[in-house]
Amino acid sequence: MKVVVVGAGIVGLTTALALVRAGHQVILIDRRREVASEASHGNAGWLGPHMPDPWFEADLSSPWLGKPWRRGAPVSWRPRLQWSQWRWLWQYRRSHGVDLAQLHQSRLSRLLHYSHALREQWQSSHQLELELNQGTLQLIRSPRQWERLNQWVAGNPQDPKAQHLELLDLPALRIAEPALSIVPALAGAARWKDDATANCALAARHLKSQCEQAGVSIRTREVVRALLIEGGRVVGVATENGPWRGDGVVLCAGMDCLPLLRQVKAKLPLQTIHGFSATVNLAPDARGLQHAVLELETMLTMTPLSGRVRISGGFHLDRRTGALPAPAVRHLMNQAADWLPGAARYSDATYWYGQRVMTPDGLPLLGPARTPGLWLNTGHGHWGFGLAWGSAHVLADMISGQTPAIAVDGLTADRY
Ligand SMILES: Cc1cc2nc3c(=O)[nH]c(=O)nc-3n(C[C@H](O)[C@H](O)[C@H](O)COP(=O)(O)OP(=O)(O)OC[C@H]3O[C@@H](n4cnc5c(N)ncnc54)[C@H](O)[C@@H]3O)c2cc1C
């Protein structure tokens, strides 16, 4: 088949590669000069797959909707007179009841594990440099949460999750992560020793050259303005350089899938959640982090990259512009400096502003849209890097008429 893929972020690139390797002819189109110039550029780089996503924790959902007006809050939301925003929030609340949140967490985990295995295979067979770091830490301040976690581990020694988890009290944490300034208010840390982080933009560059070598036609600086529809079927896309026809079109264009989907009267609940990162060089002779670190209460992450650390955070539903939210950024940088005093040159940070596209249940939209010839691979929320390889293979299997290697219930677009 001839397939047109719209969007060359990490999701579009992995999709194009999986499709060309499955024997299809692929055109990959992006409006930017370089691939991975939007959400896939400066993200925190967490790949999972074992750490449960705190987004799905039922007790996180209420604070983040409950105190979003606090200055510098990591999560913010200001009501707008916009039906789609209210509908999304309502659907979000509905899908975060305790049982449903667990179900969504388990679906996310299935796809993340699959993706992790495929990414490892891809990376090791090509010996690629991705600034990969093994091991993540969740810092836990609440004594109650720490107590609960200890009880769970003691009561579930055979649970596969427990086998990847180590609980570090403060003396153990000091040994495991000497660069970190341990504040007295900390209760302990959960270490996910087999979880990884890497540089998403670097992965995208490797994928781009592999796509080119495999024969994908990559067209950058070309905006897809419309879908071509004939006899109720999507048969290609229109750009300023002419129509590109194919047997199938895959949308990997983040939030910009929506105007294209409107053409086929599809209304999918996608919401932009804005965030940012700051990448700082380590100070000379400073000890870098051994692990990537997540501070649960503020959702601050610190990811080690070679000679640098990337500080990331922010979940903002309210932003209308692409500007960095100055108070939240300042707050985040001050916190990072508290955790890693003197380790990095905070005044020389390179800032990045990004938008993740999220569905109310936090799971991607994968597979066929209702209109024949149209396929979706988007809505990965804050796990697009971790999920990219798995989503791409699931989609390539579906387009090739094969059964995907994992169950896809709850991941396909027909749930909305
Ligand atoms: C602050 C922050 C931290 C994050 N941390 C992590 C993390 O630790 N781990 C993780 O897994 N994920 C993380 N994410 C999420 C992750 O970055 C995204 O899920 C992922 O990058 C999405 O990839 P994508 O290819 O779908 O989108 P994008 O990278 O945005 O790619 C979409 C592409 O489509 C192109 N496009 C759009 N419309 C058109 C059009 N009409 N014509 C042509 N081209 C078009 C755009 O130019 C763009 O290149 C984070 C996100 C943010 C904001």
The ligand as a Gaussian input file, in Angstrom:
#p B3LYP/6-31G(d) Opt

LIG

0 1
 C        6.742000      19.338000      29.225000
 C        6.560000      18.000000      28.564000
 C        7.227000      16.883000      29.058000
 C        7.044000      15.627000      28.485000
 N        7.723000      14.556000      28.971000
 C        7.572000      13.337000      28.404000
 C        8.279000      12.203000      28.908000
 O        9.045000      12.314000      29.862000
 N        8.074000      11.000000      28.302000
 C        7.228000      10.842000      27.244000
 O        7.072000       9.737000      26.774000
 N        6.552000      11.917000      26.749000
 C        6.700000      13.136000      27.299000
 N        6.008000      14.217000      26.822000
 C        5.028000      14.001000      25.758000
 C        5.687000      13.840000      24.417000
 O        6.571000      14.919000      24.207000
 C        4.614000      13.808000      23.331000
 O        3.618000      12.865000      23.671000
 C        5.196000      13.377000      21.996000
 O        6.306000      14.186000      21.659000
 C        4.137000      13.497000      20.911000
 O        4.751000      13.199000      19.681000
 P        3.982000      13.455000      18.326000
 O        4.866000      12.990000      17.247000
 O        2.603000      12.911000      18.436000
 O        3.764000      15.043000      18.280000
 P        4.748000      16.193000      17.788000
 O        6.141000      15.923000      18.169000
 O        4.129000      17.491000      18.214000
 O        4.669000      16.055000      16.218000
 C        3.557000      16.480000      15.467000
 C        4.113000      16.990000      14.147000
 O        3.032000      17.253000      13.262000
 C        3.379000      18.352000      12.469000
 N        2.132000      18.920000      11.923000
 C        1.037000      19.296000      12.616000
 N        0.083000      19.714000      11.755000
 C        0.580000      19.597000      10.507000
 C        0.055000      19.888000       9.227000
 N       -1.185000      20.372000       9.035000
 N        0.857000      19.670000       8.157000
 C        2.113000      19.184000       8.316000
 N        2.647000      18.888000       9.524000
 C        1.891000      19.098000      10.605000
 C        4.107000      19.281000      13.440000
 O        4.953000      20.175000      12.747000
 C        4.863000      18.295000      14.317000
 O        6.199000      18.105000      13.877000
 C        6.168000      15.487000      27.375000
 C        5.524000      16.611000      26.855000
 C        5.698000      17.860000      27.431000
 C        4.997000      19.052000      26.857000

